[in-house]
Amino acid sequence: MSGAKPMSRAGNRFADLHLHTRFSDGTYTPEELAGQAKLHGLAAVSLTDHDTIEGCAATAAACAAVGIEFITGSEFTAELDGNELHILGYYLDTTDARLLSAMHQFQTVRQQRIQEMVSRLNSLGVDLTSESVMAVANCKSPGRPHIGRALVQAGICATVDEAFERFLKKHRPAWVPKFKISATDSIALIHSSGGVAVMAHPGLNRMDEAIPELVAAGLDGIECYHTKHTPAVSERYAALARRLGVLITGGSDCHGYTKGTPLMGTVKLPYQYVTALAARAGRSAGWSENH
């Protein structure tokens, strides 16, 4: 797996707690995600689509059909001191009114961002409509990859990577800043819906000095094992998590075929960490959205 391999004291049961579907910027359907999880021998998975829980019910059903434990989740786009970071929420109550209201707000501003970026493309002479982008997205939480795919479909760019390089990356002509809630507000929102808050891929954030501050604000864990963490980075964050007394988690951050070869299977988190995560949420080991 990418990153240092965590020790397992739970037999050969493993989990992947960072996965995406077509309900945000992934390509897998819930059924495809569950099938791939089964193929890779995973005992438990969590769906962590960006700023949405839209796909959780379907993914829970798909996982139940193949005998895999499912944990509700979402990846919240947040910021601290002007820097973007992502907070993973696990064991969320998908019926919680405050959570649903916040998700509606997140999705509305994501859709508005699509319209603004398409407008900028139009001002550059690029013939693209927001309707075509939303047709590609086919979800409530669209993002830049959907614009990239629409540009490829329209024959304007050869690849999504080209679309990002020419138009969509930060400081490129069609880029529009993303709405973000504060990191502390995201933690509070996750907790208010009965969830557990974990910092996603800290090795990509370069904000290590802020982690103790976030722990003081209620952060429950750190995603130590991630596809883009080297073994040394993974072990450094695992040591930090132990020192701070917070949970250790991990996941592949698989987006299906969005970013080339699917990443599921590259990170297999020993089930002992799922047990600890469930305990923090007040759940018993093996609890699942589909139970």
FIFI-423994 format. One record per residue (C-alpha): x, y, z. Coordinates in steps of 0.25 Angstrom, whole numbers, plus 5000, padded with zeros to 4 digits. Example, Ala and Ser with C-alpha at 12.3 -4.5 7.8 and 13.67 -1.06 7.14 Angstrom:
residues 2
504949825031;505549965029;
//
This chain:
residues 291
500050005000;500450144999;501050205011;501550115023;500749995025;500050005038;500049885048;498849795048;498349725061;497049695055;497349575046;497249605031;496049705032;496349835025;495549965022;495650085012;495150205019;495350305007;494550274995;493750354984;492650324974;491950404963;491150474974;492350574974;493650564966;493750414965;493350324953;492850194961;491350174963;491050124977;490949984971;492249994965;492950044977;492349924986;492749824975;494249874975;494249874990;493849734990;494849704979;495949764988;495549685000;495049805008;494249785021;493749925022;493750055014;493250195016;492750285005;493350425006;492850504994;493150654994;492150735002;491050635000;490350515006;489550494994;490150354990;490150295004;488750225004;489050164990;490450124994;489950065007;488949975000;490049934990;491049895001;489949825008;489749734996;491149694996;491349675011;492249795013;492049895025;491750035021;492050165029;491350285025;492350405022;492650535015;493850615012;493650755016;494350875009;494850965020;495851065023;496751115034;497551245033;497251265019;497751125015;496851015010;496850875017;495850765016;495150705028;494550565027;493250535035;492950395039;491650325045;490850445041;489350445044;488850465029;487450515035;488050625043;487350755040;488550845042;489450755034;488450745022;488250895023;489850915022;489950815011;488850895003;489651015004;490950955000;490350894988;489651024984;490951104984;491650984977;490651004966;490751154966;492251134964;492051044952;491251154946;492251264949;493351174943;492551144930;492351294929;493851324930;494051214919;492951284910;493651414912;494951344906;494151304894;493951164899;492651104895;492151034907;490851034915;490651014930;489450914926;490450824919;491350824931;490250794940;489850684930;491250624932;491250634947;489850574949;489950604964;489650724974;491150744977;491850784964;493250824963;494350864953;494650714948;493250724943;493550844935;494750774930;494050654925;493050744918;494150824911;494650684906;493250644902;493150774894;494450744887;495050874893;496150804901;496750664898;496850624913;496350674927;497750704930;497850794918;496550864923;497150894937;498450944931;497851034921;496651084929;496251024942;497451024952;497651134962;498051264955;497651204941;496651294934;495351214937;495751184952;494751234962;495051224977;494351114985;493351144996;493951085009;493351085024;494351095035;495050975040;494550995054;493051005048;493250885040;493650805053;492450855060;491550825049;492050675049;491950665064;490550725064;490050615054;490650505063;491950495055;493450485056;494350585050;495650545044;496750635036;496850585022;498250555016;499050655025;500250625017;499650705005;499250825014;500550865020;499850915032;500450825043;500550945053;499050955052;498750815056;498850835071;497950955070;496950875063;497050765073;496750865084;495550905075;495050765075;495750695063;495650545066;496650485057;497650495046;497650425033;499050365034;499050265023;498750325009;499150294995;500050414994;500750395007;502050335007;502350225018;503150335025;502050435025;501050325029;501850285041;502050435045;500550465045;500250335053;501350375063;500650505064;499250445065;499750355077;500450475084;499150565083;498250445087;497450445074;496950345065;497750285053;497050265040;497350245025;496850225011;497250224997;496450344993;495950264981;495250344970;494950234960;495550264947;495550414949;497050424952;497550304944;497650164950;496650144961;497350154975;496450054983;497349944989;498550034990;498250065004;497649965013;497450005028;497449895038;496049875044;496549915058;496450055054;495050045050;494749985063;495350115070;494650205060;493250135063;493550145078;493850295077;492450315070;491750235081;491550115071;491849975074;492849905064;492149855052;491149965052;490649995038;489750095031;489049975025;488849905038;
//
